[in-house]
Amino acid sequence: MDAQETQEKLKWREMIFKQRSSQRTAILALTAIVLIWGYNWVVVKVALRYSSSSDYAALRILVGLMGLLVVFISSRKPLLPRREVFGIFLTGVLQTGGFYVFSTWALVSGGVGKTVVLNYAMPFWVLLLAWFALGERLRRTQWMGVAIALAGLLFILMPFRFTKGLFSEVLALLSGFSWAAGIVVAKRLQRRTELDLLSFTTWQMLFGSIPLFLCALLIPSPPIRWSGPFVAALAYSGILGGAIAWLLWFYVLSRLPAGVASLGTLATPVVGVLAAWIQLGETPTFLEAVGMVLIIGALVLNSIQAIKPRGSAGT
């Protein structure tokens, strides 16, 4: 009996050790994702010196999509149900097509730091759209986060100057809004049908690439200046920032709670701001810095509230 209890204890300790080891690996993977995605904004900014925004967005998604298709085909995942094709198409157009078009276009004349922070205001658009379209109730703390984020936006957009800077900021906001609208559409789909994550991601990216390819074909633009830096940037954005980062994200989601994983990605805009500051010399003004701090702080507040159990919330 004692020997059996000892064996069970050893098995239990081995299981705990493996679980903790797996979580540590997942945290390392999450750290890698934050660094890859955060620095990717600087990479795109550099790539736009050699290409138009429409051409680069199309090439970037093409490279990433090819990587995901290889993984999808080799995994032999099931095809998506026919009755949900339109919803998945709409998700792709909004979440992938709109995001890539507006975010890349915003970087043509806008700074990396402001663009990435304004883009990552996306969770607050999700809250508002879900409240309006899905009837999801918001907690008092979430409303507080929305108010703080809006105050941050006002600081960044002040004094509402009618220059090209304002245009790029609006594009960055549209990028985050389009991303959020795609997420809300995806939520409606998930309420009706259980969707495989890898299959859904691959198909929505495939559908979302259609408007990008059309823009690249129909919008007149100067020819791409193929060079070492441009090819390196394309490989980084498409392979490392696209296919590999998504695979790491799938791994993280399988090992860590979704709330914890989402909270970890909030460091992405911080990495983008710091990288742009160091490499590109983009120093934010005082008002812009205050706005960025408010938005990132609101994101942290919202995410901490999101991972709390409903019963633990006071409101």
C-alpha positions as CSV (number, residue, x, y, z in Angstrom):
1,M,0.0,0.0,0.0
2,D,2.8,2.4,0.9
3,A,4.6,1.6,-2.3
4,Q,1.4,2.3,-4.3
5,E,0.9,5.6,-2.5
6,T,4.6,6.6,-3.2
7,Q,4.2,5.7,-6.9
8,E,1.0,7.8,-7.1
9,K,2.8,10.8,-5.5
10,L,5.6,10.5,-7.9
11,K,3.2,10.5,-10.8
12,W,1.4,13.5,-9.4
13,R,4.7,15.4,-9.0
14,E,5.8,14.5,-12.5
15,M,2.4,15.7,-13.9
16,I,2.8,19.0,-12.0
17,F,6.4,19.4,-13.2
18,K,5.3,18.9,-16.8
19,Q,2.4,21.3,-16.5
20,R,4.7,24.0,-15.0
21,S,7.3,23.4,-17.6
22,S,4.7,23.7,-20.4
23,Q,3.5,26.9,-18.9
24,R,7.0,28.3,-18.8
25,T,7.5,27.4,-22.4
26,A,4.2,29.1,-23.3
27,I,5.2,32.3,-21.5
28,L,8.5,32.3,-23.5
29,A,6.5,31.8,-26.6
30,L,4.2,34.7,-25.6
31,T,7.2,36.9,-25.0
32,A,8.5,36.0,-28.5
33,I,5.1,37.0,-30.0
34,V,5.1,40.4,-28.3
35,L,8.6,41.1,-29.5
36,I,7.9,39.9,-33.1
37,W,4.6,41.8,-33.4
38,G,5.8,44.9,-31.7
39,Y,8.9,45.3,-33.8
40,N,6.9,44.4,-37.0
41,W,5.4,47.9,-37.0
42,V,8.9,49.3,-37.5
43,V,9.7,46.7,-40.2
44,V,6.6,47.7,-42.2
45,K,7.5,51.4,-41.9
46,V,11.0,50.6,-43.3
47,A,9.5,48.4,-46.1
48,L,7.2,51.3,-47.3
49,R,10.3,53.2,-48.4
50,Y,10.6,50.7,-51.2
51,S,6.9,49.9,-52.0
52,S,3.4,51.4,-52.0
53,S,1.2,50.5,-49.1
54,S,-1.2,48.5,-51.3
55,D,1.5,46.4,-52.9
56,Y,3.2,45.7,-49.6
57,A,0.0,44.8,-47.8
58,A,-0.8,42.3,-50.6
59,L,2.7,40.7,-50.6
60,R,2.8,40.6,-46.9
61,I,-0.5,38.7,-46.5
62,L,0.4,36.4,-49.5
63,V,3.6,35.2,-47.8
64,G,1.9,34.7,-44.4
65,L,-1.1,33.0,-46.0
66,M,1.1,30.5,-47.9
67,G,2.7,29.5,-44.6
68,L,-0.7,29.0,-42.9
69,L,-2.0,27.0,-45.9
70,V,0.9,24.6,-45.6
71,V,0.2,24.1,-41.9
72,F,-3.6,23.8,-42.5
73,I,-3.3,21.3,-45.3
74,S,-0.7,19.2,-43.4
75,S,-3.0,19.1,-40.3
76,R,-5.9,17.8,-42.4
77,K,-8.4,20.1,-40.6
78,P,-12.0,19.8,-41.7
79,L,-13.5,22.3,-44.1
80,L,-15.8,25.0,-42.8
81,P,-19.6,24.5,-43.0
82,R,-21.1,26.0,-46.2
83,R,-23.8,27.9,-44.3
84,E,-21.2,30.0,-42.5
85,V,-19.1,30.9,-45.6
86,F,-20.6,34.4,-45.9
87,G,-19.9,35.1,-42.2
88,I,-16.3,33.9,-42.5
89,F,-15.9,36.0,-45.7
90,L,-17.2,39.1,-43.9
91,T,-14.9,38.4,-40.9
92,G,-11.9,38.1,-43.2
93,V,-12.7,41.3,-45.1
94,L,-13.0,43.3,-41.9
95,Q,-10.5,41.6,-39.6
96,T,-7.8,40.9,-42.1
97,G,-8.5,43.0,-45.2
98,G,-9.5,46.2,-43.4
99,F,-6.8,45.8,-40.8
100,Y,-4.0,45.3,-43.3
101,V,-5.2,48.1,-45.7
102,F,-5.7,50.8,-43.1
103,S,-2.8,50.0,-40.8
104,T,-0.3,49.8,-43.7
105,W,-1.7,53.0,-45.3
106,A,-1.5,54.8,-41.9
107,L,2.2,54.1,-41.7
108,V,2.9,55.8,-45.0
109,S,2.8,59.2,-43.4
110,G,2.2,58.4,-39.7
111,G,4.6,57.6,-37.0
112,V,4.9,54.0,-35.8
113,G,4.3,54.8,-32.1
114,K,1.0,56.6,-32.6
115,T,-0.2,54.1,-35.2
116,V,0.4,51.0,-33.1
117,V,-1.2,52.5,-30.0
118,L,-4.3,53.9,-31.9
119,N,-4.6,50.5,-33.6
120,Y,-4.5,48.7,-30.2
121,A,-7.5,50.7,-29.0
122,M,-9.3,47.8,-30.8
123,P,-10.5,46.1,-27.6
124,F,-12.6,49.2,-26.7
125,W,-14.3,49.2,-30.1
126,V,-15.0,45.5,-29.5
127,L,-16.7,46.4,-26.1
128,L,-18.8,49.1,-27.7
129,L,-19.8,47.1,-30.8
130,A,-20.6,44.0,-28.7
131,W,-22.7,46.1,-26.4
132,F,-24.6,47.5,-29.4
133,A,-24.7,44.4,-31.7
134,L,-24.6,41.5,-29.3
135,G,-26.3,42.9,-26.3
136,E,-23.3,42.2,-24.0
137,R,-23.5,44.1,-20.8
138,L,-20.4,46.1,-19.7
139,R,-19.2,46.3,-16.2
140,R,-18.6,49.7,-14.5
141,T,-14.8,49.1,-14.7
142,Q,-15.1,48.4,-18.4
143,W,-17.0,51.7,-19.0
144,M,-14.2,53.4,-17.0
145,G,-11.6,51.8,-19.3
146,V,-13.5,53.1,-22.4
147,A,-13.6,56.6,-20.9
148,I,-9.9,56.6,-20.1
149,A,-9.1,55.3,-23.6
150,L,-11.2,58.0,-25.2
151,A,-9.4,60.6,-23.1
152,G,-6.1,59.1,-24.4
153,L,-7.4,59.4,-28.0
154,L,-8.2,63.1,-27.4
155,F,-4.7,63.8,-26.2
156,I,-3.2,62.1,-29.3
157,L,-5.5,63.8,-31.7
158,M,-5.3,67.3,-30.1
159,P,-5.5,70.0,-31.3
160,F,-7.4,68.3,-34.2
161,R,-5.0,69.7,-36.7
162,F,-6.1,69.3,-40.4
163,T,-2.8,67.9,-41.7
164,K,-1.6,64.7,-43.1
165,G,-0.8,63.6,-39.5
166,L,-4.5,63.7,-38.6
167,F,-5.2,61.6,-41.7
168,S,-2.8,58.8,-40.7
169,E,-4.3,58.8,-37.2
170,V,-7.8,58.4,-38.6
171,L,-6.5,55.5,-40.7
172,A,-5.0,53.9,-37.6
173,L,-8.3,54.2,-35.8
174,L,-10.2,52.7,-38.8
175,S,-7.7,49.8,-38.7
176,G,-8.5,49.0,-35.1
177,F,-12.3,49.5,-35.7
178,S,-12.3,47.2,-38.7
179,W,-10.4,44.6,-36.7
180,A,-13.0,44.9,-33.9
181,A,-15.9,44.7,-36.3
182,G,-14.4,41.4,-37.6
183,I,-14.1,40.1,-34.1
184,V,-17.8,40.8,-33.3
185,V,-18.9,39.1,-36.5
186,A,-16.7,36.1,-35.5
187,K,-18.4,36.1,-32.1
188,R,-21.8,35.8,-33.8
189,L,-20.5,32.9,-35.8
190,Q,-19.2,31.1,-32.8
191,R,-22.5,31.4,-31.0
192,R,-24.1,29.4,-33.9
193,T,-21.4,27.0,-34.8
194,E,-18.3,25.5,-33.2
195,L,-15.4,26.4,-35.5
196,D,-11.9,25.0,-35.5
197,L,-9.4,27.8,-34.7
198,L,-6.7,27.0,-37.3
199,S,-9.3,26.3,-40.0
200,F,-11.2,29.5,-39.3
201,T,-8.1,31.6,-39.1
202,T,-6.8,30.3,-42.4
203,W,-10.1,30.7,-44.3
204,Q,-10.8,34.2,-43.0
205,M,-7.2,35.2,-44.0
206,L,-7.8,33.7,-47.4
207,F,-11.0,35.7,-47.9
208,G,-9.5,38.8,-46.4
209,S,-6.7,38.7,-48.9
210,I,-9.1,39.3,-51.8
211,P,-9.6,43.0,-51.3
212,L,-5.8,43.4,-50.7
213,F,-5.0,41.8,-54.1
214,L,-7.7,43.9,-55.8
215,C,-6.2,47.1,-54.3
216,A,-2.7,46.1,-55.5
217,L,-4.0,45.4,-59.0
218,L,-6.3,48.4,-59.4
219,I,-4.6,51.2,-57.5
220,P,-1.8,52.8,-59.6
221,S,1.5,52.8,-57.8
222,P,5.2,53.1,-58.6
223,P,7.1,49.8,-59.2
224,I,8.5,48.0,-56.1
225,R,12.2,48.7,-55.6
226,W,13.4,45.2,-54.8
227,S,16.4,45.3,-52.5
228,G,17.9,43.4,-49.6
229,P,16.1,45.5,-46.9
230,F,12.8,45.1,-48.7
231,V,13.1,41.3,-49.1
232,A,14.2,41.0,-45.4
233,A,11.2,43.1,-44.3
234,L,8.8,41.1,-46.4
235,A,10.2,37.8,-45.0
236,Y,9.9,39.2,-41.4
237,S,6.3,40.5,-41.8
238,G,5.1,37.5,-43.8
239,I,6.9,34.5,-42.3
240,L,8.0,35.6,-38.8
241,G,5.3,38.1,-38.1
242,G,2.6,36.1,-40.0
243,A,2.8,32.3,-40.1
244,I,5.3,31.6,-37.3
245,A,3.7,34.1,-34.9
246,W,0.3,32.7,-35.5
247,L,1.6,29.2,-34.8
248,L,3.1,30.4,-31.6
249,W,-0.2,32.1,-30.7
250,F,-2.1,28.8,-31.2
251,Y,0.5,27.1,-28.9
252,V,0.1,29.8,-26.2
253,L,-3.7,29.6,-26.3
254,S,-3.5,25.8,-25.8
255,R,-1.3,26.2,-22.7
256,L,-2.4,29.4,-21.0
257,P,-5.9,30.9,-20.2
258,A,-7.1,33.2,-23.0
259,G,-7.3,36.1,-20.6
260,V,-3.7,35.7,-19.5
261,A,-2.6,35.4,-23.1
262,S,-4.5,38.5,-24.2
263,L,-3.2,40.5,-21.2
264,G,0.4,39.5,-22.2
265,T,-0.1,40.9,-25.7
266,L,-0.7,44.4,-24.3
267,A,3.1,44.8,-24.2
268,T,3.0,44.8,-28.1
269,P,2.3,48.6,-28.5
270,V,4.9,49.3,-25.8
271,V,7.5,47.4,-27.9
272,G,6.4,49.2,-31.0
273,V,6.7,52.7,-29.4
274,L,10.1,51.9,-27.9
275,A,11.5,50.3,-31.1
276,A,10.3,53.3,-33.2
277,W,11.9,55.7,-30.7
278,I,15.2,53.8,-30.7
279,Q,15.5,52.9,-34.4
280,L,13.5,55.6,-36.2
281,G,14.0,58.5,-33.8
282,E,10.3,59.0,-33.3
283,T,10.0,61.0,-30.1
284,P,6.4,61.5,-29.1
285,T,5.3,65.0,-28.0
286,F,4.2,65.4,-24.4
287,L,0.4,65.3,-25.3
288,E,1.0,62.2,-27.4
289,A,3.0,60.5,-24.7
290,V,0.2,61.2,-22.2
291,G,-2.4,59.8,-24.6
292,M,-0.4,56.6,-25.2
293,V,0.0,56.0,-21.5
294,L,-3.7,56.5,-20.9
295,I,-4.7,54.1,-23.7
296,I,-2.2,51.4,-22.6
297,G,-3.3,51.8,-19.0
298,A,-6.9,51.5,-20.0
299,L,-6.1,48.3,-21.9
300,V,-4.4,46.8,-18.8
301,L,-7.4,47.8,-16.7
302,N,-9.9,46.2,-19.1
303,S,-7.9,43.0,-19.5
304,I,-7.4,42.5,-15.7
305,Q,-11.2,42.9,-15.4
306,A,-11.8,40.5,-18.2
307,I,-9.9,37.6,-16.6
308,K,-11.7,38.0,-13.3
309,P,-14.6,35.6,-12.7
310,R,-18.0,37.3,-13.1
311,G,-18.8,36.7,-9.4
312,S,-15.7,38.5,-8.2
313,A,-16.6,41.7,-9.9
314,G,-18.3,44.2,-7.6
315,T,-20.4,45.6,-10.5
